Amino acid sequence: MSHPIDHAPFGRLFDRLAARPLFMCGFRPFFLASAVYAVLLLLMWLGFLAAGLGVPAVPGGAVVWHAHELMFGFGLAAVAGFLLTAVPEFTATPAFGRRIALGMVLLWTAARLAFWLSGTLGLTGEVLAAVLNVGFLGALIAIVAPRLWRDPERRHLAFLWGLGAMWIALAGFHADALGGAYPMRWVRVGVGVMMVLIVAALSRISMRIVNDALDVERLRRNGGTSRRHAEDDDLPDYRARPRGAISPSSAWHCTPWSSSCCPARSLPAGWRWRQQRRC
């Protein structure tokens, strides 16, 4: 007679881990993981180049392993950490929570292990690596997409289109690997999409810096109050905001087969000034 499996101990362990300060914000575990993982990858690659040390055997060889892990391992960890923290801030919604942060870190770690072992485990390992890696990015999209879409002005859809393009690149990589084709073309697509995501993120950060600087200067001039005075006339009566979302077709300009692989051409001006009412 079979007995039901008691999952309660696993749930309690998960909750205890999620309660640690490391998982309070999404950027904490993912930025730490991306920093440690980048150093590990570079040390392993230097050892391979300088001393012939072995690296994980994956379909396509050592260069494919190194490129995949830098782009879809290290790179997507940084993207996940940024978006899990920034999207609630951008959309004025509650934080995603500790359990989501821990769950995404565990999924990312499982995807890394699966890809490292994909050459050893054969077809089963390759399928498992594809499912976990594509699933990790799909889970990130599923988490952030509703809030980005429900934003009244949909000012940050650039991130959603960028994640969608990156998902296509990642899925294409593993489809080629499973089919026996050389998958590096999809890494190059991922590089172009990552450039678009970086520019989109930096534009939002610059907006916050400009707006905060204007607020601080106005408060300084007004003795700690936000009321506008005549001496503020030399300060812009505007706020920086996104000019618009990147359309899905914008990412096409950063693909290897495009003649204009330049994220600056694919993006709007980044931010513009918004006129505010005088009180």
LINSULPE-V576240 format. One record per pair of residues at least 24 apart in sequence whose ideal C-beta (glycine too) atoms are under 6 Angstrom apart, sorted by the first residue. I is the first residue (numbers start at 1). J is the second residue. If there is no record, write none. Layout:
i = <I	I>
j = <J	J>
This chain:
i = <17	18	18	18	23	23	23	25	26	26	26	26	27	27	29	29	30	30	30	31	33	34	34	34	37	38	41	56	57	58	58	59	60	60	67	71	71	72	73	75	77	80	83	87	87	90	91	91	93	107	108	111	126	130	134	134	137	137	155	157	158	158	158	161	161	162	162	162	165	165	166	188	189	192	192	192	193	195	195	196	196	196	199	199	203	203	207	207	210	211	211	237	238	238	239	239	240	241	242	243	243	243	244>
j = <102	98	99	102	98	101	102	85	81	84	85	101	81	85	101	105	77	80	81	81	77	74	77	78	74	74	69	116	119	118	119	177	182	183	187	187	190	170	112	194	108	140	144	144	147	156	147	151	147	136	136	136	178	174	170	171	167	170	242	245	200	245	246	246	248	193	196	197	193	251	193	256	255	254	255	261	251	254	263	251	254	263	263	267	270	271	240	271	240	239	240	276	273	274	274	276	271	274	271	268	269	272	268>
